[in-house]
Amino acid sequence: MDLSVPKLDGLAAPRRILTDPQVRGVVIVAVTAHAEPQYRQNALSAGMDAFVTKPVDFGFLGDLLKRLLGGK
């Protein structure tokens, strides 16, 4: 999930998503150009499982998703 999304703050979105019991186990990864430490902390505090900065290394992202999803 990009942290800079229109209409809904990228930090408010995971909080809203994670309150829905139907998607309680969903994995959310922050993807952003903001590399400053406070963005990472805010994203993780909002319930995101990981934080990835742009430009995205898709090999790293694929490995990260596999690890977060338990190899699925």
N, C-alpha and C positions, 0 to 999 in steps of 0.2 A: 504494500500500500504506500503510495506516495504521501509524504507529509503535507504537501501543498496541493490539496484538492479543492476545487471550487464548491461553494455552498456549505460544505461541512468540513470543519477543521480536521486535518489528518490525525490529530491526537484524540479528538472527540469520537471519530468513527469507530476505532477499536473498542472504546468504552461502551458504545452503544451496541456494537455487534456482540460483545462478550456478555451482555446482559440477557441475550436471547438464549434460552435453554436448548433450542434446537440446533444451535451451532456452537455449543459450549467448547468443544474440542478443536475448533478451527485454529489453524496456524496462521499468524499474521506477521509478516516481515515488513519492516519499515524500509522504504527505498527513497533516498533523498540526496540532494546535492549539498545539504547542510551537514558538514563534517564536524562541527563544533561539539564538544563533549556534552553540553547541556541538551542538545537535540537527542543524542543517544539516550541519555538518562530519562528525558521526558517521554520518549517513545517506549522504552522498556517499562516505565512507570504506568503508562497508559494501557499496558497489557500486551504489547507486541512481544513476539518471541525472539526476534533478532533485528539487527539494524545493519543495513547495507548502504554504502555511499555510491553515488554516481561519479564517474561512469561505471556502470555495472560490469563486473567480471562474471559472465554468464556461467563459466565453468565453476567458479566459486559458489555462485548462487544455486546452481543445480546440486552441488554437493551439500550445501547448507540445507536445502529443502529435503533432500533424501535423509539427512541426519535428523531433522526436525520431525519428519513424517515416519521415522522408524524404518527406513529402507523401502517404503511402499512405492 
